[in-house]
């Protein structure tokens, strides 16, 4: 049944919702773990296996892994960085390499990388040499008789490595370390070999780039290989940009290492990116999709007092207030007694002057610094008035009730009948009369306003009781008009905040016209050449204008908000079709804000909480960053994604191969950037849409995407293919550092 005009309110604000605690993860970054002792046992074992044992170095831009070819896993894994600084107090120079750089606070600020940022090319050879020194030292090669590396070396390199970079590395290996031989190979091809690959399409997405290399009968077709300039490093940098845009006032320190851990732990590839990104910030299930990263913070310690302590403090405050009241009452009483004494004294003086001569009266008044008898009468009246007012305040009541009406007897007397003192008193009475009449008018207007409001409320109640439908329609229309006024005011404020807006330009011209000695006239037609405001110096006129606190604007905004709230309360009470969810308060609640869901997740935000101020919410970024390898345009990279590259390679470039379908049977994924959940399924579904329906397509991951490159190189060392591909020291000395041997695991001569 619809509510009547006398019903009680049908709905109030809903109860506060409780939320389960958020899953908060502490921020992670690369740290020093433990000291690594030099291990000489591997070196002694390698000397026993002369001719088949080698040092295998997977020289990656993210991590350098080194070990012995006869072992199943590398012994060392470290970032290719170094740090060196001189301690002036101790007079010593300290140098660190790899993860040891994070062990010292000062060393952290002097870290340098061996590779050029975002590429797989070595650019700082001092750092690279320092890293190699560290590797050989930890592998126990310091036990060598002459300090040289007398064991063959197998090292990985990037696809299409620059000749200068390979030349410099070759010179270091042979000249600095005196190695007997050296062999290079491509990391992704070693990984493919380790996973028993023969013919297929190798998709290698690593730290600095993504390569797609077709392999046929174990031979790479490097002439058909394509590189996408996107890898794990670029994803971390892109995530940092997104976070800085999302939280421009974030105080904690952000770095690439933290972003890498966030991506590794919480990001995944979406199976259907377009549909998932549309619904990612919907409130349903956002608790599970939103990941909270907590940065370190210092919480303000608030000492909680017990109830007994709070009671004692309240009692002390109460006692202090009582004492202050007693002191104030005592002071008022003393002032009152003093005024009564003064009043009694001046009244006695008046009595003495009744029968005295004028000369004696003048002498008595001058001795009391009183001008004349009128001033004495005024002093007595003011004391009586003050005493009466003080007594009324102490016993309660309205001080204005007992006030005598002011005396304006001189206003009707002509000036020629008054002396100079009376004329002056007449002027005072005229001012007093004006003030009295103004106060009376204000009081009357106030009473009339109260009566008008009461009458409007009465008429409004009658209309509601007699014609509820039309009354509700009027309230709805009034609410819509108020909302429109609020929107218009907000729009105008936003326009005035932008100096390029039309409203701001008009305001500037108005101010300039008012401030000018020769104000411009309005022109009916064009030809207005007023360019004031075009230069930034023109805006300095604002500094010469006294700008208040916009109290009138604030009061108007407050009136509009109050009026809107009153209208909505009436509609809530009497309109059956209006509920709390339609109110302005509900519509502006944080739970309706998409921006709040994006930046603060599905829970309320407390700006006073240091913990929440130091939190990062990851939601759409979890699928946006991994998606870039499929859609580089998201990050502004002018290249095709791996699905388009692979599809073009299979359908266009290699379409004339006699056994092209053999490549489809082994799409091989390797590299750390392929470890995202659903990465293989996304590649499979993407290629399926580009190939004929009857094509046999198989996509598989590397068994260990991070270590298979090293393992493949270790398995390759000692084989006849390795011996044919290695460059001996004698060949280096004879043919120079540019000499390269082409083989199935390495780059071609360019």
VMD Tcl script that draws the C-alpha trace (Angstrom):
set ca {
  {0.00 0.00 0.00}
  {1.33 3.45 -0.90}
  {2.33 5.69 2.00}
  {-0.06 8.46 2.99}
  {0.72 12.07 3.79}
  {1.09 11.36 7.48}
  {3.23 8.23 7.37}
  {6.50 7.97 9.19}
  {9.70 7.88 7.08}
  {9.82 4.56 5.26}
  {13.60 4.36 4.87}
  {16.69 5.79 6.50}
  {20.36 5.41 5.72}
  {21.32 1.73 5.49}
  {23.48 0.18 8.15}
  {27.24 0.34 7.78}
  {28.52 -2.68 5.90}
  {31.31 -4.79 7.34}
  {34.10 -6.00 5.07}
  {36.36 -9.02 5.40}
  {40.02 -8.16 5.93}
  {41.98 -7.51 2.75}
  {44.73 -9.81 1.53}
  {47.74 -7.57 2.05}
  {51.16 -8.54 0.70}
  {54.36 -6.85 1.89}
  {56.40 -5.18 -0.82}
  {59.33 -7.27 -2.03}
  {62.62 -6.25 -3.61}
  {65.98 -7.86 -4.31}
  {68.06 -8.20 -1.13}
  {71.31 -9.73 -0.03}
  {70.71 -13.35 1.01}
  {73.98 -14.96 2.10}
  {77.71 -14.96 1.55}
  {78.95 -17.52 -0.99}
  {82.20 -19.29 -0.24}
  {84.60 -20.09 -3.12}
  {84.11 -23.71 -4.18}
  {87.27 -25.37 -5.53}
  {85.95 -28.93 -5.77}
  {84.40 -28.31 -9.19}
  {87.64 -26.91 -10.58}
  {89.63 -29.95 -9.43}
  {87.03 -32.24 -10.99}
  {87.18 -30.27 -14.25}
  {90.95 -30.75 -14.41}
  {90.41 -34.48 -14.17}
  {88.02 -34.34 -17.18}
  {90.26 -32.41 -19.54}
  {88.74 -32.18 -23.00}
  {85.10 -32.63 -21.99}
  {84.55 -30.30 -19.02}
  {83.82 -26.59 -19.48}
  {82.62 -23.53 -17.60}
  {79.10 -22.68 -18.76}
  {77.97 -19.05 -18.40}
  {74.44 -18.00 -19.27}
  {75.20 -14.30 -19.70}
  {71.72 -12.81 -19.32}
  {70.88 -9.15 -18.75}
  {68.71 -10.07 -15.75}
  {70.86 -12.79 -14.20}
  {74.21 -14.35 -14.97}
  {74.28 -18.08 -14.21}
  {77.55 -19.99 -14.10}
  {78.56 -23.56 -13.33}
  {80.29 -26.67 -14.61}
  {79.13 -28.56 -17.66}
  {79.21 -31.90 -15.83}
  {76.68 -30.71 -13.22}
  {72.90 -30.55 -13.50}
  {72.43 -26.99 -12.28}
  {74.49 -23.78 -12.15}
  {76.36 -23.06 -8.97}
  {75.99 -19.30 -9.16}
  {73.16 -17.00 -10.16}
  {73.62 -13.25 -9.76}
  {72.55 -9.98 -11.37}
  {75.22 -8.50 -13.69}
  {75.92 -5.47 -11.50}
  {78.80 -4.11 -9.45}
  {79.35 -1.37 -6.91}
  {82.59 0.36 -5.96}
  {83.23 3.24 -3.59}
  {86.04 4.59 -1.42}
  {85.62 5.05 2.31}
  {87.56 8.23 3.14}
  {87.60 7.57 6.88}
  {89.09 4.09 6.53}
  {91.17 4.96 3.48}
  {89.98 1.81 1.68}
  {88.19 1.07 -1.57}
  {85.35 -1.46 -1.41}
  {83.96 -3.29 -4.42}
  {80.98 -5.62 -4.65}
  {79.46 -7.73 -7.40}
  {76.10 -9.39 -7.90}
  {73.77 -9.68 -4.92}
  {76.60 -8.62 -2.61}
  {75.89 -5.04 -3.73}
  {72.75 -5.13 -1.59}
  {74.65 -6.14 1.55}
  {76.06 -2.65 2.15}
  {73.93 0.47 2.49}
  {76.48 2.74 0.81}
  {77.08 0.24 -2.00}
  {73.40 0.39 -2.97}
  {73.85 3.97 -4.09}
  {76.78 3.14 -6.38}
  {75.30 0.20 -8.32}
  {76.11 0.04 -12.03}
  {74.88 -2.51 -14.58}
  {76.88 -4.29 -17.23}
  {74.11 -4.19 -19.86}
  {72.56 -1.19 -21.49}
  {69.15 -0.63 -19.90}
  {66.41 -2.48 -21.76}
  {68.76 -4.33 -24.14}
  {70.80 -7.53 -24.13}
  {73.97 -5.70 -25.22}
  {76.90 -5.24 -22.83}
  {77.76 -1.53 -22.61}
  {79.90 -1.27 -19.46}
  {82.88 -3.59 -19.84}
  {84.41 -2.61 -16.49}
  {81.33 -4.00 -14.77}
  {81.30 -7.08 -17.02}
  {84.93 -7.83 -16.20}
  {84.24 -7.35 -12.49}
  {81.30 -9.80 -12.71}
  {83.47 -12.38 -14.50}
  {86.19 -11.97 -11.83}
  {83.57 -12.68 -9.18}
  {82.27 -15.77 -11.03}
  {85.71 -17.32 -11.56}
  {86.68 -16.57 -7.96}
  {83.58 -18.31 -6.57}
  {84.10 -21.28 -8.91}
  {87.52 -21.85 -7.32}
  {89.70 -20.82 -10.26}
  {91.90 -18.77 -7.94}
  {93.74 -22.04 -7.25}
  {95.14 -21.98 -10.78}
  {98.93 -21.88 -10.77}
  {99.24 -18.74 -12.93}
  {95.88 -17.20 -12.06}
  {94.42 -17.84 -15.53}
  {91.28 -19.72 -16.52}
  {92.61 -22.96 -17.92}
  {89.19 -24.52 -18.60}
  {87.14 -24.07 -21.83}
  {84.24 -21.60 -21.64}
  {80.76 -21.83 -23.16}
  {78.80 -18.56 -23.07}
  {75.34 -17.55 -24.26}
  {74.63 -14.35 -26.17}
  {71.66 -12.50 -27.59}
  {70.16 -13.16 -31.00}
  {71.98 -11.07 -33.65}
  {74.54 -9.94 -31.10}
  {76.54 -6.93 -32.25}
  {79.97 -7.83 -33.71}
  {81.66 -5.21 -31.52}
  {80.09 -6.68 -28.39}
  {81.19 -10.22 -29.31}
  {84.67 -8.97 -30.25}
  {85.11 -7.22 -26.88}
  {83.94 -10.26 -24.95}
  {86.31 -12.52 -26.93}
  {89.26 -10.23 -26.20}
  {88.49 -10.22 -22.45}
  {88.16 -14.00 -22.28}
  {91.42 -14.69 -24.12}
  {93.55 -11.70 -23.12}
  {92.51 -11.16 -19.50}
  {91.77 -14.70 -18.44}
  {93.86 -16.76 -20.89}
  {91.10 -19.30 -21.55}
  {92.06 -22.25 -23.82}
  {88.87 -22.00 -25.91}
  {85.54 -20.18 -26.16}
  {82.18 -21.00 -27.77}
  {79.08 -18.81 -28.12}
  {75.46 -19.87 -28.47}
  {71.95 -18.40 -28.39}
  {70.20 -18.96 -25.06}
  {66.75 -19.79 -26.49}
  {68.24 -22.38 -28.88}
  {70.05 -24.04 -25.97}
  {66.74 -24.15 -24.11}
  {65.05 -25.72 -27.16}
  {67.81 -28.33 -27.36}
  {67.43 -29.12 -23.66}
  {63.70 -29.79 -24.23}
  {64.41 -32.24 -27.11}
  {63.22 -29.87 -29.82}
  {63.97 -30.55 -33.47}
  {61.51 -28.71 -35.72}
  {59.27 -25.98 -34.43}
  {58.76 -22.31 -33.65}
  {60.75 -21.01 -30.67}
  {59.03 -18.12 -28.84}
  {61.55 -16.69 -26.40}
  {60.33 -13.81 -24.22}
  {63.07 -12.82 -21.80}
  {64.11 -9.83 -19.74}
  {64.90 -7.36 -22.54}
  {63.24 -8.66 -25.70}
  {61.04 -11.28 -27.32}
  {62.28 -13.39 -30.25}
  {60.43 -15.76 -32.55}
  {62.83 -18.15 -34.28}
  {61.77 -20.94 -36.68}
  {63.87 -24.10 -36.31}
  {63.91 -26.85 -38.95}
  {65.72 -30.14 -38.38}
  {67.59 -28.62 -35.43}
  {68.87 -25.78 -37.60}
  {67.66 -22.25 -36.74}
  {66.40 -20.11 -39.61}
  {67.91 -16.91 -38.24}
  {67.18 -15.04 -41.45}
  {63.46 -15.40 -40.68}
  {63.73 -14.59 -36.95}
  {61.85 -11.50 -35.69}
  {62.38 -9.52 -32.52}
  {59.77 -7.68 -30.46}
  {61.35 -4.98 -28.31}
  {59.48 -5.89 -25.15}
  {60.48 -8.02 -22.18}
  {60.34 -8.26 -18.43}
  {62.37 -5.08 -17.91}
  {59.99 -3.02 -20.03}
  {56.99 -4.51 -18.22}
  {58.45 -3.47 -14.84}
  {59.17 0.06 -16.09}
  {55.67 0.31 -17.54}
  {54.14 -0.83 -14.25}
  {56.08 1.88 -12.39}
  {54.66 4.49 -14.77}
  {51.13 3.21 -14.18}
  {51.62 3.29 -10.40}
  {53.00 6.86 -10.48}
  {50.02 7.98 -12.55}
  {47.64 6.18 -10.23}
  {49.20 7.53 -7.01}
  {50.89 10.86 -7.86}
  {51.34 11.73 -4.17}
  {52.71 8.35 -3.07}
  {55.55 8.93 -0.60}
  {57.30 5.55 -0.58}
  {60.26 4.86 -2.86}
  {59.42 2.87 -6.00}
  {62.00 0.93 -8.00}
  {62.20 -1.65 -10.79}
  {63.04 -4.49 -8.42}
  {59.77 -4.02 -6.54}
  {57.81 -3.91 -9.80}
  {59.47 -7.13 -10.98}
  {58.38 -8.95 -7.83}
  {54.81 -7.62 -8.15}
  {54.62 -8.85 -11.75}
  {56.13 -12.22 -10.88}
  {53.82 -12.87 -7.90}
  {50.45 -11.38 -8.88}
  {50.13 -10.85 -12.65}
  {48.66 -13.22 -15.23}
  {47.62 -13.32 -18.88}
  {43.91 -12.92 -19.48}
  {42.18 -15.55 -21.59}
  {39.82 -12.90 -23.02}
  {41.35 -9.50 -22.37}
  {38.62 -7.35 -23.94}
  {35.75 -8.82 -21.96}
  {37.70 -9.14 -18.70}
  {38.99 -5.57 -18.71}
  {35.41 -4.26 -19.05}
  {34.23 -6.01 -15.90}
  {37.46 -5.97 -13.88}
  {36.43 -3.07 -11.62}
  {32.89 -4.29 -10.99}
  {32.20 -4.57 -7.29}
  {31.18 -8.21 -7.50}
  {34.30 -10.26 -6.84}
  {36.62 -7.25 -6.73}
  {37.88 -8.42 -3.32}
  {39.54 -11.37 -5.05}
  {40.84 -9.43 -8.06}
  {42.27 -6.52 -6.07}
  {45.78 -7.10 -4.68}
  {47.07 -4.81 -1.93}
  {50.82 -4.17 -1.68}
  {51.87 -2.75 1.69}
  {54.92 -0.49 1.84}
  {56.73 0.17 5.13}
  {55.27 2.94 7.27}
  {55.44 4.40 10.75}
  {52.08 4.38 12.47}
  {51.32 7.14 14.92}
  {51.26 5.62 18.39}
  {48.11 6.56 20.29}
  {48.22 5.63 23.96}
  {44.87 4.24 24.99}
  {43.85 5.31 28.47}
  {41.88 3.07 30.82}
  {38.36 3.94 31.95}
  {39.67 4.88 35.39}
  {42.20 7.31 33.88}
  {39.54 8.82 31.62}
  {37.22 9.20 34.61}
  {39.95 10.93 36.63}
  {40.72 13.29 33.73}
  {37.01 14.12 33.35}
  {36.74 14.77 37.08}
  {39.78 17.05 37.00}
  {38.30 18.98 34.07}
  {35.00 19.29 35.89}
  {36.69 20.52 39.04}
  {38.80 22.98 37.05}
  {35.68 24.32 35.33}
  {33.90 24.70 38.65}
  {36.82 26.67 40.09}
  {36.89 28.91 37.02}
  {33.16 29.53 37.38}
  {33.61 30.40 41.05}
  {36.45 32.78 40.25}
  {34.38 34.44 37.49}
  {31.39 34.78 39.83}
  {33.63 36.25 42.52}
  {35.09 38.76 40.08}
  {31.60 39.77 38.88}
  {30.50 40.21 42.47}
  {33.51 42.38 43.26}
  {32.84 44.53 40.18}
  {29.19 44.81 41.16}
  {30.08 45.89 44.69}
  {32.51 48.45 43.31}
  {29.84 49.86 40.99}
  {27.32 50.04 43.85}
  {29.86 51.90 45.98}
  {30.54 54.29 43.11}
  {26.80 54.78 42.57}
  {26.25 55.53 46.26}
  {29.18 57.98 46.25}
  {27.95 59.90 43.17}
  {24.39 60.02 44.54}
  {25.71 61.55 47.76}
  {27.62 64.05 45.61}
  {24.36 64.90 43.82}
  {22.70 65.46 47.21}
  {25.44 67.82 48.35}
  {25.12 69.94 45.22}
  {21.40 70.64 45.69}
  {21.74 73.65 48.03}
  {25.26 74.80 47.06}
  {26.19 77.91 45.17}
  {27.33 77.73 41.56}
  {30.88 78.46 42.56}
  {30.91 75.62 45.08}
  {29.24 73.29 42.59}
  {31.93 74.13 40.02}
  {34.67 73.48 42.59}
  {33.15 70.12 43.62}
  {32.73 68.96 40.03}
  {36.25 70.02 39.06}
  {37.68 68.10 42.01}
  {36.01 64.95 40.62}
  {36.99 65.66 36.98}
  {33.35 66.08 36.00}
  {32.48 68.67 33.36}
  {28.99 69.62 34.50}
  {25.87 68.37 36.27}
  {24.58 66.72 33.06}
  {27.67 64.54 32.92}
  {27.18 63.64 36.60}
  {23.58 62.62 35.85}
  {24.80 60.55 32.89}
  {27.37 58.78 35.10}
  {24.70 57.91 37.66}
  {22.30 56.60 34.99}
  {25.00 54.45 33.36}
  {25.97 52.97 36.75}
  {22.34 52.18 37.54}
  {21.89 50.58 34.13}
  {25.09 48.53 34.45}
  {24.19 47.35 37.99}
  {20.70 46.36 36.87}
  {22.04 44.47 33.87}
  {24.62 42.60 35.99}
  {21.97 41.57 38.53}
  {19.62 40.43 35.72}
  {22.41 38.31 34.21}
  {23.09 36.61 37.52}
  {19.45 35.76 38.27}
  {18.47 35.07 34.62}
  {15.98 36.71 32.26}
  {16.03 39.00 29.25}
  {18.06 42.14 29.84}
  {15.98 44.06 27.29}
  {12.67 43.50 29.09}
  {13.32 45.94 31.93}
  {15.08 48.57 29.84}
  {13.46 51.96 29.86}
  {12.53 53.43 26.48}
  {15.16 55.95 25.32}
  {14.48 59.64 25.83}
  {14.31 61.78 22.68}
  {12.75 64.92 24.20}
  {15.22 67.35 22.58}
  {14.44 66.27 19.01}
  {11.19 68.31 18.92}
  {12.83 71.48 20.32}
  {14.20 73.99 17.75}
  {17.94 74.63 17.81}
  {17.54 78.34 18.57}
  {15.98 77.45 21.91}
  {18.92 75.23 22.94}
  {22.35 76.07 24.21}
  {25.52 74.54 22.80}
  {25.54 71.54 25.21}
  {21.89 70.76 24.47}
  {22.51 70.98 20.71}
  {25.29 68.43 21.08}
  {23.01 66.20 23.18}
  {20.32 66.58 20.51}
  {22.69 65.18 17.89}
  {23.40 62.19 20.16}
  {19.65 61.60 20.65}
  {19.17 61.68 16.85}
  {21.79 58.95 16.42}
  {20.35 56.94 19.30}
  {16.90 57.19 17.72}
  {18.20 55.95 14.37}
  {19.89 52.95 16.04}
  {16.78 52.24 18.11}
  {14.52 52.32 15.07}
  {16.96 50.11 13.07}
  {17.00 47.51 15.84}
  {13.23 47.64 16.04}
  {12.92 47.16 12.27}
  {15.37 44.23 12.34}
  {13.44 42.64 15.18}
  {10.19 43.11 13.33}
  {11.64 41.66 10.13}
  {12.92 38.69 12.07}
  {9.55 38.08 13.59}
  {7.90 38.51 10.20}
  {10.34 36.02 8.66}
  {9.54 33.50 11.37}
  {5.83 34.02 10.77}
  {6.31 33.68 7.00}
  {8.23 30.41 7.37}
  {5.63 29.06 9.76}
  {2.87 30.03 7.33}
  {4.69 28.39 4.41}
  {5.11 25.20 6.45}
  {1.44 25.26 7.31}
  {0.41 25.77 3.68}
  {2.85 23.11 2.54}
  {1.36 20.65 5.03}
  {-2.14 21.47 3.82}
  {-1.15 20.89 0.18}
  {0.48 17.59 1.13}
  {-2.58 16.40 3.03}
  {-5.08 17.56 0.43}
  {-3.25 16.84 -2.85}
  {-0.33 14.44 -2.25}
  {0.34 13.62 -5.92}
  {0.79 17.23 -7.07}
  {2.79 18.00 -3.92}
  {5.16 15.12 -4.68}
  {5.53 16.28 -8.28}
  {6.48 19.77 -7.09}
  {9.09 18.32 -4.73}
  {10.54 16.12 -7.45}
  {10.79 19.08 -9.82}
  {12.36 21.23 -7.11}
  {14.90 18.49 -6.42}
  {15.85 18.26 -10.11}
  {16.28 22.03 -10.31}
  {18.48 22.04 -7.23}
  {20.62 19.25 -8.65}
  {20.98 21.21 -11.89}
  {22.08 24.30 -9.98}
  {24.68 22.29 -8.09}
  {26.01 20.77 -11.33}
  {26.13 24.17 -13.00}
  {28.01 25.67 -10.06}
  {30.52 22.81 -10.07}
  {31.02 23.21 -13.82}
  {31.56 26.96 -13.46}
  {34.10 26.45 -10.67}
  {35.97 23.93 -12.82}
  {35.97 26.35 -15.76}
  {37.23 29.22 -13.62}
  {40.06 27.02 -12.42}
  {41.28 26.67 -16.01}
  {42.73 29.92 -17.37}
  {42.20 28.68 -20.93}
  {38.44 28.31 -20.49}
  {35.93 30.80 -21.88}
  {34.51 31.61 -18.43}
  {37.95 32.43 -17.07}
  {38.79 34.62 -20.07}
  {35.52 36.53 -19.72}
  {36.16 37.03 -16.03}
  {39.66 38.34 -16.72}
  {38.38 40.83 -19.28}
  {35.71 42.02 -16.86}
  {38.28 42.56 -14.13}
  {40.60 44.37 -16.53}
  {37.74 46.56 -17.73}
  {36.77 47.49 -14.18}
  {40.37 48.19 -13.22}
  {41.11 50.27 -16.32}
  {40.95 54.06 -16.31}
  {39.43 53.90 -19.80}
  {37.05 50.94 -19.82}
  {36.35 49.46 -23.22}
  {32.88 49.84 -24.67}
  {30.83 46.93 -25.86}
  {31.04 46.44 -29.59}
  {28.10 45.24 -31.55}
  {30.19 43.75 -34.31}
  {33.60 42.10 -34.59}
  {36.92 43.85 -34.44}
  {37.61 43.25 -30.74}
  {41.40 43.34 -30.58}
  {41.58 43.00 -26.82}
  {44.25 40.37 -26.18}
  {44.51 40.83 -22.42}
  {45.26 37.53 -20.74}
  {47.31 36.16 -23.61}
  {50.52 36.69 -21.64}
  {51.16 35.21 -18.23}
  {52.18 38.66 -16.90}
  {48.62 39.90 -17.45}
  {47.37 37.47 -14.84}
  {49.34 39.34 -12.17}
  {46.33 41.66 -11.85}
  {44.82 39.00 -9.59}
  {47.49 39.76 -7.00}
  {46.37 43.40 -6.89}
  {42.74 42.50 -6.20}
  {41.66 41.86 -2.61}
  {40.15 38.38 -2.76}
  {38.10 37.28 0.23}
  {37.25 33.79 1.36}
  {34.27 33.57 -1.02}
  {31.97 33.39 1.95}
  {28.91 34.26 -0.17}
  {29.65 31.43 -2.63}
  {30.25 29.01 0.21}
  {27.00 30.09 1.88}
  {25.10 29.60 -1.37}
  {26.59 26.13 -1.80}
  {25.66 25.27 1.76}
  {22.09 26.51 1.19}
  {21.77 24.42 -1.97}
  {23.04 21.31 -0.19}
  {20.69 21.88 2.77}
  {17.73 22.48 0.47}
  {18.51 19.31 -1.51}
  {18.79 17.25 1.65}
  {15.45 18.55 2.98}
  {13.71 17.78 -0.33}
  {15.13 14.25 -0.40}
  {14.08 13.65 3.21}
  {10.51 14.64 2.33}
  {10.52 12.41 -0.75}
  {11.89 9.53 1.29}
  {9.06 9.97 3.74}
  {6.13 10.37 1.38}
  {7.13 9.17 -2.12}
  {6.72 5.38 -2.58}
  {8.94 5.43 -5.72}
  {11.86 7.25 -4.10}
  {14.36 5.28 -1.99}
  {17.70 5.95 -0.37}
  {19.70 4.69 -3.35}
  {18.36 7.60 -5.42}
  {19.54 10.27 -3.00}
  {22.53 12.47 -3.70}
  {24.28 11.08 -0.63}
  {23.94 7.51 -1.90}
  {24.95 8.45 -5.46}
  {28.09 10.24 -4.25}
  {29.06 7.45 -1.86}
  {32.50 5.91 -2.38}
  {30.95 2.55 -3.22}
  {29.52 4.09 -6.42}
  {32.84 5.56 -7.55}
  {34.77 3.74 -10.28}
  {37.82 5.84 -9.44}
  {37.69 4.64 -5.83}
  {37.50 1.02 -6.97}
  {40.49 1.61 -9.24}
  {42.71 3.37 -6.68}
  {41.49 2.03 -3.31}
  {39.73 -1.24 -4.01}
  {36.36 -2.45 -2.70}
  {36.79 -1.12 0.85}
  {36.44 2.35 2.42}
  {39.55 4.49 2.54}
  {40.70 6.21 5.74}
  {43.04 9.13 4.86}
  {44.18 9.30 8.49}
  {45.57 5.75 8.40}
  {49.28 5.63 7.64}
  {48.92 1.97 6.64}
  {46.37 2.77 3.92}
  {48.32 5.81 2.72}
  {51.27 3.49 2.05}
  {49.30 0.85 0.14}
  {49.18 0.18 -3.60}
  {46.14 -1.54 -5.12}
  {46.83 -3.63 -8.21}
  {43.76 -4.60 -10.23}
  {43.57 -3.85 -13.96}
  {47.37 -3.68 -14.06}
  {47.47 -7.41 -13.32}
  {46.30 -8.21 -16.85}
  {47.28 -5.01 -18.61}
  {51.06 -5.37 -18.25}
  {51.28 -9.03 -19.43}
  {48.95 -8.20 -22.32}
  {51.50 -5.89 -23.93}
  {53.50 -8.77 -25.43}
  {50.31 -9.61 -27.36}
  {49.28 -5.96 -27.94}
  {52.33 -3.68 -27.86}
  {50.20 -0.69 -28.82}
  {48.92 -0.56 -25.23}
  {52.33 0.77 -24.18}
  {52.89 2.83 -27.32}
  {55.24 0.30 -29.00}
  {54.87 0.49 -32.77}
  {55.24 -3.25 -33.42}
  {52.97 -6.23 -33.87}
  {52.30 -8.68 -31.04}
  {53.71 -12.19 -30.93}
  {50.48 -13.72 -32.27}
  {50.53 -11.48 -35.36}
  {54.28 -12.03 -35.81}
  {53.99 -15.81 -35.55}
  {50.89 -15.86 -37.78}
  {52.59 -13.78 -40.46}
  {55.69 -15.97 -40.26}
  {53.71 -19.19 -40.66}
  {51.19 -17.98 -43.24}
  {53.36 -15.65 -45.35}
  {57.11 -15.94 -44.90}
  {57.30 -19.70 -44.52}
  {54.23 -20.61 -46.54}
  {56.40 -22.00 -49.35}
  {58.25 -24.48 -47.11}
  {57.64 -28.11 -48.09}
  {57.03 -29.14 -44.49}
  {55.68 -25.97 -42.95}
  {53.05 -27.82 -40.90}
  {55.85 -29.47 -38.93}
  {56.51 -26.09 -37.31}
  {52.94 -26.00 -36.02}
  {53.40 -29.24 -34.14}
  {55.94 -27.69 -31.78}
  {55.38 -24.08 -30.68}
  {57.97 -23.83 -27.90}
  {57.77 -21.17 -25.17}
  {60.84 -20.24 -23.15}
  {62.15 -17.27 -21.18}
  {61.08 -15.76 -17.87}
  {58.41 -13.56 -19.45}
  {56.45 -16.65 -20.57}
  {55.88 -17.88 -17.01}
  {52.59 -15.99 -16.66}
  {49.53 -18.10 -16.00}
  {47.53 -18.77 -19.22}
  {50.41 -17.62 -21.46}
  {50.52 -20.92 -23.40}
  {46.74 -21.11 -23.69}
  {46.59 -17.56 -25.03}
  {49.24 -18.38 -27.66}
  {47.37 -21.53 -28.61}
  {43.99 -19.79 -28.99}
  {45.53 -16.82 -30.81}
  {47.31 -18.96 -33.39}
  {44.29 -21.24 -33.79}
  {42.30 -18.27 -35.09}
  {44.96 -17.48 -37.74}
  {45.51 -21.01 -39.06}
  {43.30 -23.36 -41.06}
  {40.80 -25.27 -38.98}
  {42.37 -28.65 -39.70}
  {45.92 -27.57 -38.73}
  {47.56 -29.66 -36.02}
  {48.78 -27.15 -33.45}
  {50.75 -27.96 -30.30}
  {52.07 -25.41 -27.81}
  {54.37 -26.40 -24.97}
  {56.38 -24.67 -22.28}
  {60.01 -25.22 -21.36}
  {60.46 -27.52 -18.38}
  {62.42 -24.77 -16.62}
  {62.13 -21.50 -18.52}
  {64.83 -19.84 -16.42}
  {67.49 -22.56 -16.26}
  {66.96 -24.56 -19.45}
  {69.26 -22.24 -21.42}
  {72.13 -22.98 -19.03}
  {71.26 -26.67 -18.88}
  {71.12 -26.90 -22.67}
  {74.52 -25.22 -22.99}
  {75.95 -27.56 -20.34}
  {74.61 -30.59 -22.22}
  {76.00 -29.27 -25.49}
  {79.51 -28.84 -24.03}
  {81.67 -31.90 -24.59}
  {79.78 -33.03 -27.72}
  {81.37 -33.18 -31.19}
  {79.20 -30.21 -32.22}
  {80.72 -28.17 -29.38}
  {84.25 -29.13 -30.35}
  {83.56 -28.08 -33.95}
  {82.04 -24.76 -32.87}
  {84.61 -23.70 -30.27}
  {87.31 -21.13 -31.03}
  {90.70 -22.10 -29.64}
  {93.27 -19.68 -28.34}
  {95.50 -20.43 -31.32}
  {92.68 -19.59 -33.75}
  {92.04 -16.35 -31.88}
  {95.67 -15.33 -32.11}
  {95.81 -16.22 -35.78}
  {92.47 -14.86 -37.05}
  {91.66 -12.10 -34.56}
  {88.73 -11.41 -32.21}
  {86.22 -10.94 -35.07}
  {86.54 -14.59 -36.07}
  {83.28 -16.55 -35.62}
  {82.29 -20.14 -36.35}
  {78.75 -20.72 -37.49}
  {76.92 -23.64 -35.91}
  {73.41 -24.80 -35.11}
  {73.30 -23.15 -31.65}
  {74.87 -19.78 -32.50}
  {74.52 -16.62 -34.53}
  {75.43 -16.33 -38.18}
  {78.17 -14.15 -39.54}
  {76.90 -10.72 -40.50}
}
mol new
graphics top color blue
foreach p $ca { graphics top sphere $p radius 0.5 }
foreach p [lrange $ca 0 end-1] q [lrange $ca 1 end] { graphics top cylinder $p $q radius 0.2 }
display resetview
